[in-house]
Amino acid sequence: MRLFVSLSFNGGAYSGWQIQKNAISVQAILERALTLATGETISVTGAGRTDAGVNAKGFVAHFDISPECTRKPEYILGKINAILPSDIIAHNICQVNDDAHARFDAISRTYKYYVHTEKDPFAIFSYHYRHRLDLEKMNSAARHLLGTKDFSSFEKVGSDNVTSICTVESALWEQIDETHFCFSVTADRFLRNMVRAMVGTLLDVGRGKREPEWVAQLIEEKERSKAGQSVPGHALFLMEVRYPYPLFENNKK
């Protein structure tokens, strides 16, 4: 029997979502909690990878339990939340078709990145970027990201993915107030370090180092070394993973 679970986590204490040797991951902590809650050895598959320090408000994963398991989804949900540390919470669990897949069935993911330009002691999940920003220029540059393209220029060097082609549905900067900004981007898939490299590049445009057309040039050149620096992970959030079928309809957060 296959179940989907939705999660939020503060990634500050973790090496990322995926299990790694000699490092603590969200996946490992969740698998331990599910194993204790169900009495079975549980392996979890996530909707994707998140880098070290990256947060999530709408992460989705799936796992299987045997048909003989007497634990109902609502019991498992309550039990794992009692076991999980305070920086991880499970919102919902629901049964799905046995061939449903948290990663391969996802049709889009949405990330948000937060930036502030003046010192703010309360902006712990935001990147302090000490330059004035031109919102119009950043959004002009972001429009060059839209569509189906090869995003090698924004991919971590040495990645082992089969293709670097992604389809970006939307990419937009919003100004929250005079000194706080948020970048939102939705795509069918993301490469390693892709959002953080995009943000660093767009910030270069926003501070006046480059013109918006530079982003189109970077995409054509397909060289990571020519794009902007990656920004820190603590200000990045995976906000939503969308599927072609409804999930968690009976127990929305």
Secondary structure, 3 states (H helix, E strand, C coil): CEEEEEEEECHHHCCCCCCECCECCHHHHHHHHHHHHHCCCCCEEECCCCCCCCEEEEEEEEEECCCCCCCCHHHHHHHHHHHCCCCEEEEEEEEECCCCCCCCCCCEEEEEEEEECCCCCCCCCCEECCCCCCHHHHHHHHHHHCEEEECHHHCCCCCCCCCCEEEEEEEEEEECCCCEEEEEEEECCCCCCHHHHHHHHHHHHHCCCCCCHHHHHHHHHCCHHHCCCCCCHHHEEEEEEECCCCCCCCCCC
